[in-house]
Amino acid sequence: MPCREYPISTRSIQSERRLSLTKEYARIHYGRNSWELFEPKMIVVHYTAFETLAEAFEFMLPDELSGIREDIASGGTLNVGTHYLIDRNGDIFQLMDDHVIARHTIGFNHVALSLENAGRNQAHLTRHQVAADAYLIDVLLKRHPTIEYLIGHHEYMDRDRPHYQLLLECDPAYAFTNKQDPGQVFMDRLRKTLVRDYGIVLKD
């Protein structure tokens, strides 16, 4: 069993404006007139591409997308967000409620919870984040027994993986973007930790 627990602190980025933008985003991309995330089916793991947690939080705090994300601007003005942000020392912060859609993975936000690990790239991620992610996934599975799938963001476009059946995108002009976070090394370590410490095996 794991040697420690990881307290989950709250540092919210939710607002009435964000919920309104999320409702519009869900209507356009998922055909749903609601910002609610009903019975999550999967967890998507990311890294932030920022050096520090503070930088990542500052980027996600505004309700509207900044100009530096022109690659996804065609999908709407809702800013990217995450349900959980994990620092390099393993500290966990909840930024959005589990029942609210966050914009983090094209085609899967309507069914997915998001874990963002602070780090500029895969090499910058830590063993503390692997352990904290595994702990958090165990917590989320107990809270949401509907969760069946776990993927890294770099795996989301893989049509051969079982999670792909959950894909939903109503805007044909909204293109997929190539991702490399958090990387296969991190996901391999995370999946091994889940099996070893929690006996958890999820479909990908």
Secondary structure, DSSP 4 states (H G I P E B T S, - for coil): --S----EEE-----HHHHHHHHHHHHHHHS-S--B--S--EEEEEE-SBSSHHHHHHHHSSSB--TT-TTSGGG-SBPP--SEEE-TTS-EEE-S-TTB----STTTTTTEEEEEE-BSSGGG--HHHHHHHHHHHHHHHHH-TT--EEEEGGGTT-TTSGGGGG-----TT--------S-HHHHHHHHHHHHHHH----B-
